[in-house]
């Protein structure tokens, strides 16, 4: 069993940066990678970014490449999503997720085992 707790969301102006975090508490689960997803009301949840835990390989949705950076702190079991310049269309609930025990670069955007409760990011124009 893994518990994921997101933090750092809020109301931000367009063009401003924001960093959201997700801390994982685990007993024996072997984290292979973590990811960020987001959901806008009325739409499907979409993949945003992912990172493999051992090597630190990163993956991004085309819509966020160049504006978002995912990183991790293995010692703290924490993953971060740095948004360098927010846009109104980034408004969504952001969820982190964890996958294990194996990682594959072929399905970095699916097959996650545990999910957080989400943190709201609202961007004002």
N, C-alpha and C positions, 0 to 999 in steps of 0.2 A: 504494500500500500504506500502511495506517495501523495503527499499533500502539497499543492502548489498555491502560493499566495502572491498575487500581483500587487504592485503599488506604483505610484507615480503619475497616475492619470489625473485629469482635471480639465479646466477650461483655459484654453491658450489662444492667443491671437495668431492669425495666419502669418507665416514667415518666421515665427519664433521656434526655437528648438524645445525638445522635450525628451526626457529619458524615463522609460518605464522599466520596472524590474520584476523579476519573478524568482522567488526563493523556493527551493524544493526541500522538503523534509522527507527523509526516506529511511527505511530500516535496512532491508537487504536488496532492494531493487537496484539493478545495475543500469545506470543511466548511459545510454548510447548517444543520445542527442536530445536537443530541446528545440522547440519551435514557437513562433508567434503567429497567431491567426487573428482575424478581425471580422466583426459582423455588424452590418448596418441594418436597422429595422426593415423588415420586408425583403431582405436579400439573403442569399446563402452565405454561410461563413466562408471566408476566403483565406488562403495561405498568404502569409506576409514574408516570413523569413525563418530560416532554420540554421542550426549549427551542430556539427558533430562534436561529441564531448571529448574524445581523446585527441584528435588531430586539430580540431577547430575549423574544419572546412565550413564555409558559409554558402548559403543559398538564398536567393531573393526572388520575389515576384517581380515581373517586369515593371509593374506600376510603381514600385518603390525603389528600384535600383538607383543608386547614386544619392538618394535622400535618406535612406535608413541604413543603420549599421547594427548588426547583431554581434554580441560578444558574450563571453562567459567567464565566470570565476569558479573554477573547479573546486577550490578549497571551501568556498561558501555555498556550493551547489546553487548558484544563482546565474540567471541569464538576463541580459539587458537588451533593450531595444532603444537605440538612440535615433531620434527623428531630428534631422538637421534643420529642416525648414517645413513647417506644417502647412498643409493646404486644407481648405474647408472640406474637401472630399475625403480627408483622412479621419473625419469624425466617425467614430465607431466604438464598439466595445472590443477591447483587445484581450485576447486569451492566450495564455501560455500553455504549452503541453510538453509532455516528456515521453520519450520512447526508449524502449530497451527490450532485451539486453543487447541486440545487434543493430548496427547501423548500415544502411545501404544508400549510396548516392542516387540510386534509381527511384526511390520512393521517399524522398525527404519531406514530401508534403502530405503524407498519409500514414495511417497505421499507428497513430499515437495512443499510448496506453492510459495516460492520466491527463486531466485538464484542470486548469484553475477556474475560479469563479468569474474572472474578467475584471477589467478596469476600464472605466469610461474615459474616452478622450474626446473632447469637444473643441472644435476649432472655429473661432469666430472670424468673420471676414472684415 
